[in-house]
Amino acid sequence: MFWYQQPPRDGLKLIVSTSTWSHNSYEDGYSEAKFEVSRQNTDYSLMTIKNLTSKDEATYFCAASDH
């Protein structure tokens, strides 16, 4: 599972990738303290953004892969 952020007038930025068999892997500039991801099974993932500010204004996407 992949979580992306797309700020206004900007491209997609990968926040974190996660799988059922490994820990969450955060990209530079992103952390679990801000973007908490839980994945209870292969069909469900939830990202919670903590302490929202105006800098967090964006469209957020998730994507899944079978590979």
Residue, then its C-alpha position, 0 to 999 in steps of 0.5 A: m500500500f502506498w500513500y501519496q500527497q498532492p499539494p495544490r499546483d504540485g505533483l504527487k509526493l510519496i509519503v509512505s509505503t507499507s506492507t503486511w510483512s514489513h514496517n512502514s517505510y517513510e520518505d524523507g521529510y515525512s514521519e510516523a509522528k505526523f502521518e500515522v498509518s495502520r494496516q490491519n489486513t491486506d484489504y484495509s489501511l488508514m492514514t491519520i494526519k496529526n496536528l493539522t496545519s495549513k501546510d497539510e492542505a493537499t489531496y491525499f491518495c492511496a494505491a495498492s499493489d499485488h506485487 
